[in-house]
Every structure is written in C-alpha cells, then in structure tokens.
Amino acid sequence: MAFSSWLAYEYVRDSREDSERAASLVARNVAAALDEQITALIAALTVLAEAPSLKKGDIAGFYDRARDFLPRHGENVVLVDAHRHQLFNTRKPRGETLPLANPAQGWARVFSTGRAVVTDVFIGAESKKPLVAILVPVRRGGGVPYALGVSVSLESLQKLIRAAALPEDWLLGILDGEGRLIARNLNPEKVVGEPAVPPLREMARTGADGRVGSISKEGVPHYNIIVGSKSSGWSVAVGVPQDLLEAPARRAAIALSVALTLVVGATGLGAGLAGRRLERAVTALANESDPLPSGIAEVDAARAALRRASEEERIARAAAEKASFAKSRFLAGVSHDLRQPYQAMALFHSYLSGQLTEPQHRRALEGLGAAMKSSEDLLNALVQISVLEAGTQTAKICATRMGDLIEPLVKECRPDAEAAGLVLKHVPCSAVVDTDRALLARILRNFLSNAIRHTPTGKVLLGCRRVGACVRIEVWDTGPGIPSNKLAEVFDEFVQLGQPDPTRARGWGLGLAIVSRIARLLGHEVEVRSWPGRGLVFSVEVPRSSAETASDGLTGRTTLAT
C-alpha cells in the first residue's frame, strides 16, 4: 500500500509539473514573439528616422514618407522636437497646428537617454481607444533634435494571443509595466485597458518572472506563470485553472480508496487460501507421501523482477520524455531568439534595396535576400516542430466544409506553380469533415508546396474521394516519384530525396515531418504512394462529419491525367 501511495504522489506531482511546464513554455514563446514584434517596430522606425527628407529638414516631404510607413506598422506617426512640440501627426492634415505631446508617454525619456521607449497602454486623444506607442530618437551630429513615435493598435497584439491556441479554460494575457491588460484571450473587449487582478498587477509592476495564484475577473481560481518581455518591459501571464491542477489529486485519492478496499478484501481471501495451503503442506509432511507444494518462492521472485523491470521502464520513459521536452523547449527558444535580429536584417535589406543601384551591389543584395529567405524558412519550421513536440499545440475540431478550405489554398499556391511552369488544378469538393481547419490547411499547404518544388514539368492535382466513413484528400504530381525502399523516410526530419540541393532552394526537408506530427495530433492518417518516373500522391484521411448530407458531391475516384 505504501508503494501505491508513492506512485499516486508521483503521478500527481508529474501531472502538475507537466501543466506548469506547458504553461511556462507558452508564456515564454508568446514573450519571445512579442519581443520579436517590438524589436521589428523599433528597427523599422530607426530606418524611417534616417530618411533623406528628414535629414534635409524637409518636414513636408517626410510627412508623406511617414504616411507610406503606416499601413504595415501602426496607427499614426508623430514627430516631436526636444520641447515636445508636435511637428506633425499623420492623423492630422499636414501643416495643422498641434498641441504639445503628452508628457506621460515618455518623450522626455527618449531625449534624455537617447534610447527607444515602449509606452504602457493609454487612450488615444483622437482615436479614443486603447493604444501603445514605440518612440525612438532621431540622432543628428551627436545630439537628439527629434523623436519619432508610432502608435500601435492593440489588435495587432491580440493576434499573438490568438496564435497561441490555448486550451479553452486557460487564460493568456499581456500586461504593461503598470499591470494593465494590453491583450487577453478571454473577453478582451471588456477588460483590455483595465488593471489586471491585484496579484498579477503587482507581479507585472516588478517586471520579474514568477508564479502566483489569483481569482480571474470571471471568478475562476487560476495558477499563473508570468514571464517578462525584455524589449518592452511588459509581462506575459498564462493561467491554468486550479481545478485542472487538482484533478489528478482527486483521481489519485479515488484510486487509492478503491485500491484500499480491494487490498482489504484480497487480504482476507489470501489469508484463507494461505491457511488451506499451509494445512495441505503440514499434512504432506506428516504423511510423507505427498511432496511439499512448490512454486511460492519462484512466483515471488518473478513478481519482484516484474516490478523492477516496470519501474526501470517507467524511469527510462520519463527520462526520454523529459529530454524530448527539453529539446523542444530549447529549439523554440533558440528559434525565437534568432528571429529577432532577423527581423531587423529584413528591414535593413528592404532599405538597402532602395539605395543600391550598381549591378555588383544588386547581385550581392539578391544573394543576401536568398540566404535570409532560406534561414527564415528553417526558423519557421523549427518553431512549428518544437511547438508540436512540446505538446502546447491544441486541436479545435469542428465541422469544416472542404470547398471553403481547398479554394483559398489553390488560389494561394497557384502563383508558385505557374512560376515553376506547372499546371495546378483541383477537383471541387463539398464534403464536410470533422477536423481543425487551420491545422488541416497546414498539412495540405505542405503537400502542395512539396509537389510544386519537386515536379520539374507537368501537373499538380488536389482532389478528394469518399473512403467509408472518411474523406481522403489527395495531392497528385507528375514528378520523378520516390523509390519504394525510400518511402518510409519521407516523413523524417531533414530528409531530401533525389538530387542533393546545397542551396536549400527546395526547402530543408522539414515540411513532411511537420505534416506527420500534425496528423498525429489530429488523429488523421497520412500516406504516400509512388510510381517512380511517373509521379506520386500524398494523402490524408479525415473523418466525415455528421453534418454532411448524402448529396455532398464527392466523386468515387479522382485520377490525374497525364
């Protein structure tokens, strides 16, 4: 019984640690993505501050350049001098007289330190909605005569929250340095701009990482993991419901109660059986006619060996899972850390594209762009794989009409196919399936991009067919195919079959590894069939939805004309 109690304790502890690790990983990934976005905005503003029109003192010309900057980066751009005079605000017509800039937004700190400032949330004077701002110094001759700022809508930060794909009952929020909510996954329209609950507010004000319990604004107890954002001074908080953390303890208590009842009953039964066995043994000794029953020691030894083997297997499995989780967390962290300077590189690359005109410079710039694109593809793939392996990706299964999924995918991939000289076709399909729409789209997007990359000439076809209670979605191509003895390798990481590609123009061999992990998460079956020299087909089987009617328009078979 003591051993069972120890096992229950280990189960409860491991379950709680798993939830805490998952929450911590989500918080760190969101904080890294937030740092990446803030760093990119600071870099973009810094590039804008070097515009030739501003260097020449042409404020009217710079106003037009700042308006061109807005569609990709923010709500409005403001140029302020050292006395807080607004030289322009893109929300207002050029030349209009403007009030002094709001001192609470940190303009004085930009001039005194010569460094970028990320503000806390404030209500825009013109828009009357919650905003944050990025402010950067404009340096000239060793001084800072101006500061440049861009206001950022909180909706862009809300996208980071939605991308995290948390379990339904978890909470995720971004808090500013004063503990006010900047973004939140639950009821953002009601709480954004408002102070967070007191325990979270106090932690956010310290700027430190930590863990704290709280009652959410909806009245639900949560255990929170808080991670600070280095570039903004804000914090990311992930809340796990206390009920979820305590559920393993309740299950263990019920299991122990049942086990105790069984043990008491078994003890009584065992005592009776042992008594009868002992009686037979004594009788055998007395009569010296029947041998002493054997096998008790052997059975006990076998049971002990089985327990030892089971415990060794559990320890080995736990160590392997821990190592795998640590690897995934490391990959996610490294990927995000590498992407932050990459964003700045991309902005400087864009700036140089408009400045360099000499042919040799253009060739070098094109090579740099290709290398950056390759590294971006690798980093994106590493992030996807690490999130899937760490178990933080969740699936939201719902009825999905295949036509609504296939049409946009084909439209998205057709330009790449045409650039490669291929014909991309699809067979219309009105089937309804039960799946996570975004994750299934990622599988099909990888199938299509893989087919386009590896098909020298000919066609690529996307179609569906009914297979019992499922719909099989297939992507056919007329490429070289894959030898039968290599088919098992195509879903492994960093595998590129066929001719070696040192330039990595055809990818890093991670797309199908991502497909395999997503399919495992969704419970869908993926398959590849090949006809060397003629082409191949990748497929995924998805369960049909009960919402599908008999007239869904699926054809019995889809073939690829050659």
HUPETA-V384626 format. One record per residue. N is the residue number from 1. RES is the residue in one letter. SS is DSSP state (H for helix, E for strand, C for the rest). D_FIRST is the distance of its C-alpha to the first C-alpha in Angstrom with 1 decimal. Layout:
N,RES,SS,D_FIRST ; N,RES,SS,D_FIRST
This chain:
1,M,C,0.0 ; 2,A,H,3.8 ; 3,F,H,5.3 ; 4,S,H,5.0 ; 5,S,H,6.2 ; 6,W,H,8.6 ; 7,L,H,9.8 ; 8,A,H,10.5 ; 9,Y,H,12.4 ; 10,E,H,14.3 ; 11,Y,H,15.2 ; 12,V,H,16.6 ; 13,R,H,18.4 ; 14,D,H,19.8 ; 15,S,H,21.0 ; 16,R,H,22.7 ; 17,E,H,24.3 ; 18,D,H,25.6 ; 19,S,H,27.3 ; 20,E,H,28.7 ; 21,R,H,30.0 ; 22,A,H,31.6 ; 23,A,H,33.3 ; 24,S,H,34.4 ; 25,L,H,35.9 ; 26,V,H,37.8 ; 27,A,H,39.1 ; 28,R,H,40.4 ; 29,N,H,42.0 ; 30,V,H,43.8 ; 31,A,H,44.9 ; 32,A,H,46.2 ; 33,A,H,48.0 ; 34,L,H,49.4 ; 35,D,H,50.7 ; 36,E,H,52.2 ; 37,Q,H,54.1 ; 38,I,H,55.3 ; 39,T,H,56.4 ; 40,A,H,58.3 ; 41,L,H,60.1 ; 42,I,H,61.0 ; 43,A,H,62.4 ; 44,A,H,64.3 ; 45,L,H,65.9 ; 46,T,H,66.8 ; 47,V,H,68.6 ; 48,L,H,70.3 ; 49,A,H,71.5 ; 50,E,C,73.4 ; 51,A,C,75.4 ; 52,P,H,79.1 ; 53,S,H,80.4 ; 54,L,H,78.5 ; 55,K,H,79.7 ; 56,K,C,83.2 ; 57,G,C,82.8 ; 58,D,C,83.2 ; 59,I,H,81.0 ; 60,A,H,82.3 ; 61,G,H,81.4 ; 62,F,H,78.0 ; 63,Y,H,77.3 ; 64,D,H,77.7 ; 65,R,H,75.5 ; 66,A,H,72.8 ; 67,R,H,73.0 ; 68,D,H,72.5 ; 69,F,H,69.3 ; 70,L,H,67.7 ; 71,P,H,66.7 ; 72,R,H,64.0 ; 73,H,H,62.9 ; 74,G,C,63.2 ; 75,E,C,65.0 ; 76,N,E,67.9 ; 77,V,E,69.2 ; 78,V,E,70.9 ; 79,L,E,73.1 ; 80,V,E,73.5 ; 81,D,E,75.7 ; 82,A,C,75.0 ; 83,H,C,76.4 ; 84,R,C,74.0 ; 85,H,E,76.8 ; 86,Q,E,75.6 ; 87,L,E,78.0 ; 88,F,E,76.6 ; 89,N,E,73.7 ; 90,T,C,73.4 ; 91,R,C,72.6 ; 92,K,C,76.2 ; 93,P,C,79.5 ; 94,R,C,80.8 ; 95,G,C,83.1 ; 96,E,C,81.8 ; 97,T,C,81.6 ; 98,L,C,78.0 ; 99,P,C,76.5 ; 100,L,E,74.8 ; 101,A,C,71.3 ; 102,N,C,68.5 ; 103,P,H,67.7 ; 104,A,H,64.0 ; 105,Q,H,63.4 ; 106,G,C,63.6 ; 107,W,H,67.0 ; 108,A,H,68.0 ; 109,R,H,64.9 ; 110,V,H,66.0 ; 111,F,H,69.5 ; 112,S,H,68.3 ; 113,T,H,65.6 ; 114,G,C,67.1 ; 115,R,C,63.6 ; 116,A,C,62.1 ; 117,V,E,60.4 ; 118,V,E,57.8 ; 119,T,C,58.2 ; 120,D,C,55.8 ; 121,V,C,56.2 ; 122,F,E,59.5 ; 123,I,E,61.6 ; 124,G,C,64.5 ; 125,A,C,67.9 ; 126,E,C,69.3 ; 127,S,C,66.4 ; 128,K,C,64.7 ; 129,K,C,61.3 ; 130,P,E,58.4 ; 131,L,E,59.2 ; 132,V,E,58.3 ; 133,A,E,60.9 ; 134,I,E,61.2 ; 135,L,E,64.0 ; 136,V,E,65.5 ; 137,P,E,68.5 ; 138,V,E,71.7 ; 139,R,E,73.0 ; 140,R,E,76.7 ; 141,G,C,78.3 ; 142,G,C,75.6 ; 143,G,E,75.3 ; 144,V,E,73.5 ; 145,P,E,76.2 ; 146,Y,E,74.0 ; 147,A,E,70.5 ; 148,L,E,69.3 ; 149,G,E,66.6 ; 150,V,E,65.0 ; 151,S,E,63.1 ; 152,V,E,60.1 ; 153,S,E,58.9 ; 154,L,H,55.3 ; 155,E,H,55.1 ; 156,S,H,55.0 ; 157,L,H,51.9 ; 158,Q,H,50.4 ; 159,K,H,50.5 ; 160,L,H,48.1 ; 161,I,H,45.6 ; 162,R,H,46.1 ; 163,A,H,45.8 ; 164,A,C,42.2 ; 165,A,C,41.0 ; 166,L,C,37.9 ; 167,P,C,35.4 ; 168,E,C,37.1 ; 169,D,C,35.2 ; 170,W,C,35.4 ; 171,L,E,38.3 ; 172,L,E,40.6 ; 173,G,E,43.5 ; 174,I,E,46.2 ; 175,L,E,47.3 ; 176,D,C,50.5 ; 177,G,C,50.9 ; 178,E,C,51.4 ; 179,G,C,48.2 ; 180,R,E,50.1 ; 181,L,E,48.8 ; 182,I,E,50.8 ; 183,A,E,48.8 ; 184,R,E,45.7 ; 185,N,C,44.1 ; 186,L,C,43.9 ; 187,N,C,47.1 ; 188,P,H,49.1 ; 189,E,H,52.3 ; 190,K,H,51.2 ; 191,V,H,49.6 ; 192,V,C,51.4 ; 193,G,C,53.5 ; 194,E,C,51.6 ; 195,P,E,49.4 ; 196,A,C,45.7 ; 197,V,C,43.3 ; 198,P,H,43.4 ; 199,P,H,40.3 ; 200,L,H,41.4 ; 201,R,H,45.0 ; 202,E,H,44.4 ; 203,M,H,42.4 ; 204,A,H,45.1 ; 205,R,H,47.8 ; 206,T,H,46.2 ; 207,G,C,46.2 ; 208,A,C,43.0 ; 209,D,C,39.9 ; 210,G,E,36.8 ; 211,R,E,34.1 ; 212,V,E,34.5 ; 213,G,E,33.3 ; 214,S,E,36.0 ; 215,I,E,37.0 ; 216,S,C,39.1 ; 217,K,C,42.6 ; 218,E,C,41.2 ; 219,G,C,38.8 ; 220,V,C,35.6 ; 221,P,E,33.1 ; 222,H,E,32.8 ; 223,Y,E,31.5 ; 224,N,E,34.4 ; 225,I,E,35.1 ; 226,I,E,38.7 ; 227,V,E,40.8 ; 228,G,E,44.4 ; 229,S,C,47.3 ; 230,K,C,49.4 ; 231,S,C,52.7 ; 232,S,C,52.8 ; 233,G,C,51.0 ; 234,W,C,49.0 ; 235,S,E,45.2 ; 236,V,E,42.9 ; 237,A,E,40.0 ; 238,V,E,37.2 ; 239,G,E,35.1 ; 240,V,E,31.7 ; 241,P,E,30.8 ; 242,Q,H,28.1 ; 243,D,H,26.8 ; 244,L,H,26.3 ; 245,L,H,24.3 ; 246,E,H,22.1 ; 247,A,H,21.6 ; 248,P,H,18.6 ; 249,A,H,16.8 ; 250,R,H,17.7 ; 251,R,H,16.6 ; 252,A,H,13.1 ; 253,A,H,12.9 ; 254,I,H,14.2 ; 255,A,H,11.8 ; 256,L,H,8.7 ; 257,S,H,10.8 ; 258,V,H,11.7 ; 259,A,H,8.3 ; 260,L,H,7.5 ; 261,T,H,11.1 ; 262,L,H,10.9 ; 263,V,H,8.1 ; 264,V,H,10.4 ; 265,G,H,13.4 ; 266,A,H,12.4 ; 267,T,H,11.8 ; 268,G,H,15.3 ; 269,L,H,16.8 ; 270,G,H,15.5 ; 271,A,H,16.9 ; 272,G,H,20.2 ; 273,L,H,20.5 ; 274,A,H,19.8 ; 275,G,H,22.4 ; 276,R,H,25.0 ; 277,R,H,24.5 ; 278,L,H,25.0 ; 279,E,H,28.0 ; 280,R,H,29.5 ; 281,A,H,29.1 ; 282,V,H,30.8 ; 283,T,H,33.5 ; 284,A,H,34.1 ; 285,L,H,34.6 ; 286,A,H,36.9 ; 287,N,H,38.9 ; 288,E,C,38.8 ; 289,S,C,39.5 ; 290,D,C,36.2 ; 291,P,C,34.2 ; 292,L,C,30.6 ; 293,P,C,28.2 ; 294,S,C,27.0 ; 295,G,C,24.4 ; 296,I,H,21.1 ; 297,A,H,21.2 ; 298,E,H,22.3 ; 299,V,H,19.6 ; 300,D,H,16.9 ; 301,A,H,19.0 ; 302,A,H,19.4 ; 303,R,H,15.7 ; 304,A,H,15.3 ; 305,A,H,18.4 ; 306,L,H,17.3 ; 307,R,H,14.2 ; 308,R,H,16.6 ; 309,A,H,19.2 ; 310,S,H,17.1 ; 311,E,H,16.0 ; 312,E,H,19.7 ; 313,E,H,21.0 ; 314,R,H,19.0 ; 315,I,H,20.3 ; 316,A,H,23.8 ; 317,R,H,23.8 ; 318,A,H,22.9 ; 319,A,H,25.6 ; 320,A,H,28.1 ; 321,E,H,27.5 ; 322,K,H,27.9 ; 323,A,H,31.0 ; 324,S,H,32.4 ; 325,F,H,31.9 ; 326,A,H,33.5 ; 327,K,H,36.4 ; 328,S,H,36.9 ; 329,R,H,36.9 ; 330,F,H,39.3 ; 331,L,H,41.6 ; 332,A,H,41.7 ; 333,G,H,42.6 ; 334,V,H,45.2 ; 335,S,H,46.7 ; 336,H,H,47.3 ; 337,D,H,48.6 ; 338,L,H,51.1 ; 339,R,H,52.2 ; 340,Q,H,53.3 ; 341,P,H,56.2 ; 342,Y,H,56.9 ; 343,Q,H,57.8 ; 344,A,H,60.3 ; 345,M,H,61.7 ; 346,A,H,62.2 ; 347,L,H,64.2 ; 348,F,H,66.3 ; 349,H,H,66.9 ; 350,S,H,68.2 ; 351,Y,H,70.4 ; 352,L,H,71.9 ; 353,S,H,72.6 ; 354,G,C,75.1 ; 355,Q,C,76.7 ; 356,L,C,77.1 ; 357,T,C,79.9 ; 358,E,C,81.0 ; 359,P,H,80.0 ; 360,Q,H,78.3 ; 361,H,H,76.2 ; 362,R,H,75.3 ; 363,R,H,74.2 ; 364,A,H,71.9 ; 365,L,H,70.6 ; 366,E,H,69.8 ; 367,G,H,67.9 ; 368,L,H,65.9 ; 369,G,H,65.2 ; 370,A,H,64.0 ; 371,A,H,61.7 ; 372,M,H,60.2 ; 373,K,H,59.7 ; 374,S,H,57.8 ; 375,S,H,55.6 ; 376,E,H,54.9 ; 377,D,H,53.9 ; 378,L,H,51.5 ; 379,L,H,49.9 ; 380,N,H,49.5 ; 381,A,H,47.8 ; 382,L,H,45.4 ; 383,V,H,44.5 ; 384,Q,H,43.9 ; 385,I,H,41.7 ; 386,S,H,39.6 ; 387,V,H,39.0 ; 388,L,H,37.9 ; 389,E,H,35.6 ; 390,A,H,34.0 ; 391,G,C,33.1 ; 392,T,C,35.1 ; 393,Q,C,37.6 ; 394,T,C,36.9 ; 395,A,C,38.8 ; 396,K,C,40.7 ; 397,I,C,41.3 ; 398,C,E,44.4 ; 399,A,E,47.3 ; 400,T,E,49.8 ; 401,R,E,53.3 ; 402,M,H,54.0 ; 403,G,H,57.7 ; 404,D,H,56.8 ; 405,L,H,54.7 ; 406,I,H,56.9 ; 407,E,H,60.3 ; 408,P,H,59.5 ; 409,L,H,57.8 ; 410,V,H,60.9 ; 411,K,H,63.2 ; 412,E,H,61.1 ; 413,C,H,61.2 ; 414,R,H,64.8 ; 415,P,H,66.5 ; 416,D,H,64.5 ; 417,A,H,65.3 ; 418,E,H,69.0 ; 419,A,H,69.1 ; 420,A,C,67.9 ; 421,G,C,70.5 ; 422,L,E,68.1 ; 423,V,E,68.3 ; 424,L,E,65.1 ; 425,K,E,64.9 ; 426,H,E,62.4 ; 427,V,C,62.3 ; 428,P,C,61.8 ; 429,C,C,58.6 ; 430,S,C,57.7 ; 431,A,C,54.3 ; 432,V,E,51.5 ; 433,V,E,48.0 ; 434,D,E,44.6 ; 435,T,E,43.9 ; 436,D,C,43.9 ; 437,R,H,47.6 ; 438,A,H,47.6 ; 439,L,H,45.2 ; 440,L,H,47.0 ; 441,A,H,50.3 ; 442,R,H,49.0 ; 443,I,H,48.2 ; 444,L,H,51.7 ; 445,R,H,53.4 ; 446,N,H,51.9 ; 447,F,H,53.0 ; 448,L,H,56.5 ; 449,S,H,56.9 ; 450,N,H,55.8 ; 451,A,H,58.3 ; 452,I,H,61.1 ; 453,R,H,60.5 ; 454,H,H,60.5 ; 455,T,C,63.3 ; 456,P,C,66.7 ; 457,T,C,68.8 ; 458,G,E,68.5 ; 459,K,E,66.2 ; 460,V,E,62.7 ; 461,L,E,61.6 ; 462,L,E,58.7 ; 463,G,E,58.1 ; 464,C,E,55.6 ; 465,R,E,55.1 ; 466,R,E,53.1 ; 467,V,E,50.5 ; 468,G,C,48.9 ; 469,A,C,46.7 ; 470,C,E,47.1 ; 471,V,E,49.9 ; 472,R,E,50.5 ; 473,I,E,52.2 ; 474,E,E,54.2 ; 475,V,E,56.2 ; 476,W,E,58.8 ; 477,D,E,61.1 ; 478,T,C,64.0 ; 479,G,C,62.8 ; 480,P,C,62.5 ; 481,G,C,59.2 ; 482,I,C,56.4 ; 483,P,C,56.3 ; 484,S,H,53.7 ; 485,N,H,52.0 ; 486,K,H,51.4 ; 487,L,H,50.0 ; 488,A,H,46.4 ; 489,E,H,47.1 ; 490,V,C,48.6 ; 491,F,C,45.4 ; 492,D,C,44.5 ; 493,E,C,45.2 ; 494,F,C,48.7 ; 495,V,C,50.0 ; 496,Q,C,53.7 ; 497,L,C,55.2 ; 498,G,C,58.9 ; 499,Q,C,61.3 ; 500,P,C,59.8 ; 501,D,C,60.4 ; 502,P,C,60.6 ; 503,T,C,61.8 ; 504,R,C,58.6 ; 505,A,C,61.0 ; 506,R,C,58.8 ; 507,G,C,55.6 ; 508,W,C,52.8 ; 509,G,C,50.9 ; 510,L,C,48.1 ; 511,G,H,49.2 ; 512,L,H,47.6 ; 513,A,H,44.4 ; 514,I,H,44.2 ; 515,V,H,45.0 ; 516,S,H,42.1 ; 517,R,H,39.5 ; 518,I,H,41.0 ; 519,A,H,41.0 ; 520,R,H,37.3 ; 521,L,H,36.6 ; 522,L,H,38.8 ; 523,G,C,37.6 ; 524,H,C,41.2 ; 525,E,E,42.4 ; 526,V,E,45.0 ; 527,E,E,47.3 ; 528,V,E,50.4 ; 529,R,E,53.2 ; 530,S,E,56.2 ; 531,W,E,59.6 ; 532,P,C,60.9 ; 533,G,C,64.3 ; 534,R,C,64.1 ; 535,G,E,61.2 ; 536,L,E,57.6 ; 537,V,E,55.5 ; 538,F,E,52.2 ; 539,S,E,50.4 ; 540,V,E,47.4 ; 541,E,E,46.3 ; 542,V,E,45.4 ; 543,P,E,44.4 ; 544,R,E,47.3 ; 545,S,C,46.9 ; 546,S,C,47.3 ; 547,A,C,50.0 ; 548,E,C,52.1 ; 549,T,C,55.0 ; 550,A,C,56.7 ; 551,S,C,59.6 ; 552,D,C,57.8 ; 553,G,C,60.5 ; 554,L,C,58.3 ; 555,T,C,60.3 ; 556,G,C,59.0 ; 557,R,C,59.5 ; 558,T,C,60.4 ; 559,T,C,62.5 ; 560,L,C,64.0 ; 561,A,C,67.8 ; 562,T,C,69.1
